[in-house]
């Protein structure tokens, strides 16, 4: 089972690369996470809040599910 504590700035960056999200602003707009909070956390200037972790976990799971559906339909 995935632990919320496993969500780190590196994990987020890896997910962004995997889903071809080019920058934090694009992620912010798509996920609804405040840009300022996201960039501070990604730059190590602020801890990731549990709300941001949960929101991004669910957002990336959604993207993964959509990708799996598209691959299944091919």
SEDOMI-354061 format. One line per 3 residues: their letters; for each residue x, y, z of N, C-alpha, C. Coordinates in Angstrom, 2 decimals, m for minus. Layout:
// residues N
a = X Y Z X Y Z X Y Z; ...;
END
This chain:
// residues 74
xxx = 0.84 m1.19 0.00 0.00 0.00 0.00 0.88 1.24 0.00; 0.49 2.21 m0.77 1.26 3.45 m0.89 1.04 4.32 0.34; 2.12 4.84 0.87 2.05 5.72 2.03 2.14 7.17 1.59;
xxx = 1.35 8.01 2.20 1.36 9.44 1.87 2.74 10.05 2.14; 3.48 9.48 3.08 4.81 9.99 3.40 5.80 9.76 2.25; 5.46 8.87 1.32 6.34 8.61 0.17 6.27 9.72 m0.88;
xxx = 5.33 10.63 m0.72 5.20 11.72 m1.68 6.20 12.81 m1.29; 7.17 12.99 m2.15 8.24 13.96 m1.94 8.32 14.87 m3.17; 9.06 15.95 m3.08 9.25 16.77 m4.28 9.82 15.95 m5.45;
xxx = 10.71 15.02 m5.17 11.27 14.18 m6.24 10.20 13.29 m6.86; 9.32 12.72 m6.04 8.24 11.88 m6.54 7.33 12.70 m7.46; 7.02 13.92 m7.04 6.17 14.79 m7.86 6.86 15.10 m9.18;
xxx = 8.13 15.43 m9.13 8.89 15.73 m10.34 8.92 14.52 m11.27; 9.11 13.33 m10.71 9.10 12.11 m11.51 7.75 11.89 m12.18; 6.68 12.13 m11.44 5.34 11.98 m12.01 5.10 13.00 m13.12;
xxx = 5.56 14.23 m12.90 5.42 15.25 m13.93 6.13 14.82 m15.20; 7.32 14.27 m15.07 8.07 13.78 m16.24 7.31 12.64 m16.92; 6.83 11.70 m16.11 6.12 10.53 m16.63 4.87 10.93 m17.42;
xxx = 4.15 11.92 m16.91 2.90 12.33 m17.56 3.07 13.55 m18.47; 4.35 13.90 m18.75 4.68 14.98 m19.67 4.07 16.32 m19.27; 4.12 16.60 m17.98 3.70 17.90 m17.46 4.96 18.76 m17.42;
xxx = 4.98 19.83 m18.16 6.21 20.56 m18.42 6.71 21.41 m17.26; 5.80 21.97 m16.46 6.24 22.87 m15.40 5.23 22.91 m14.27; 5.63 23.44 m13.13 4.73 23.50 m11.97 3.46 24.30 m12.23;
xxx = 3.54 25.32 m13.06 2.32 26.11 m13.34 1.28 25.24 m14.04; 1.71 24.44 m14.99 0.79 23.54 m15.69 0.18 22.55 m14.70; 1.00 22.00 m13.81 0.49 21.08 m12.79 m0.48 21.79 m11.86;
xxx = m0.17 22.99 m11.48 m1.03 23.76 m10.59 m2.41 23.98 m11.20; m2.43 24.40 m12.44 m3.70 24.66 m13.12 m4.52 23.39 m13.25; m3.88 22.31 m13.63 m4.59 21.05 m13.87 m5.07 20.39 m12.58;
xxx = m4.29 20.50 m11.51 m4.63 19.79 m10.27 m5.39 20.64 m9.26; m5.32 21.95 m9.40 m5.99 22.82 m8.44 m5.15 23.18 m7.23; m3.89 22.77 m7.22 m2.99 23.11 m6.11 m2.45 24.51 m6.36;
xxx = m2.42 25.34 m5.33 m1.91 26.71 m5.48 m0.47 26.68 m6.00; m0.22 27.48 m7.01 1.10 27.53 m7.65 2.19 27.90 m6.66; 1.94 28.92 m5.84 2.95 29.39 m4.90 3.33 28.28 m3.91;
xxx = 2.35 27.60 m3.38 2.61 26.51 m2.43 3.36 25.38 m3.10; 2.98 25.07 m4.31 3.61 23.98 m5.04 5.08 24.30 m5.35; 5.36 25.49 m5.84 6.74 25.81 m6.17 7.62 25.91 m4.93;
xxx = 7.09 26.46 m3.85 7.87 26.51 m2.61 8.22 25.10 m2.14; 7.26 24.20 m2.22 7.49 22.82 m1.79 8.48 22.11 m2.72; 8.33 22.30 m4.02 9.23 21.64 m4.97 10.66 22.16 m4.86;
xxx = 10.80 23.41 m4.45 12.13 23.99 m4.28 12.72 23.74 m2.90; 11.99 23.03 m2.04 12.50 22.70 m0.72 12.41 23.83 0.28; 11.67 24.87 m0.03 11.55 26.01 0.87 10.40 25.87 1.85;
xxx = 9.54 24.88 1.61 8.40 24.63 2.48 8.08 23.15 2.43; 7.63 22.62 3.53 7.20 21.22 3.57 5.93 21.04 2.73; 5.80 19.89 2.14 4.56 19.56 1.44 3.47 19.32 2.48;
xxx = 2.38 20.02 2.35 1.27 19.81 3.29 0.58 18.50 2.93; m0.12 17.95 3.89 m0.85 16.70 3.63 m1.93 16.93 2.58; m2.51 18.13 2.52 m3.53 18.41 1.51 m2.94 18.37 0.11;
xxx = m1.76 18.97 m0.06 m1.10 18.95 m1.37 m0.73 17.51 m1.74; m0.18 16.78 m0.79 0.19 15.39 m1.06 m1.01 14.57 m1.51; m2.11 14.70 m0.79 m3.31 13.92 m1.13 m3.88 14.34 m2.47;
xxx = m3.93 15.64 m2.70 m4.47 16.13 m3.97 m3.64 15.64 m5.14; m2.32 15.74 m5.03 m1.46 15.31 m6.13 m1.47 13.80 m6.30; m1.55 13.06 m5.20 m1.63 11.60 m5.32 m2.87 11.22 m6.13;
xxx = m4.02 11.79 m5.76 m5.25 11.47 m6.48 m5.20 11.97 m7.92; m4.62 13.13 m8.15 m4.52 13.66 m9.51 m3.68 12.74 m10.40; m2.53 12.31 m9.89 m1.69 11.43 m10.69 m2.32 10.04 m10.85;
xxx = m3.07 9.58 m9.87 m3.78 8.31 m10.04 m4.84 8.43 m11.12; m5.51 9.58 m11.17 m6.49 9.84 m12.23 m5.81 9.79 m13.60; m4.68 10.47 m13.73 m3.96 10.45 m15.01 m3.54 9.04 m15.39;
xxx = m3.11 8.26 m14.41 m2.72 6.88 m14.68 m3.91 6.05 m15.14; m5.05 6.24 m14.50 m6.26 5.50 m14.90 m6.67 5.87 m16.32; m6.60 7.16 m16.65 m6.96 7.59 m17.99 m6.01 7.00 m19.03;
xxx = m4.74 6.95 m18.69 m3.75 6.36 m19.61 m4.03 4.88 m19.81; m4.36 4.17 m18.73 m4.65 2.74 m18.85 m5.89 2.50 m19.70; m6.90 3.34 m19.57 m8.11 3.20 m20.37 m7.78 3.42 m21.86;
xxx = m6.99 4.44 m22.13 m6.62 4.70 m23.52 m5.83 3.55 m24.11; m4.92 2.97 m23.35 m4.13 1.84 m23.83 m5.01 0.61 m24.03; m5.99 0.42 m23.18 m6.90 m0.72 m23.29 m7.75 m0.60 m24.56;
xx = m8.15 0.61 m24.89 m9.03 0.82 m26.03 m8.31 0.74 m27.38; m7.00 0.67 m27.37 m6.25 0.60 m28.64 m6.41 m0.72 m29.31;
END
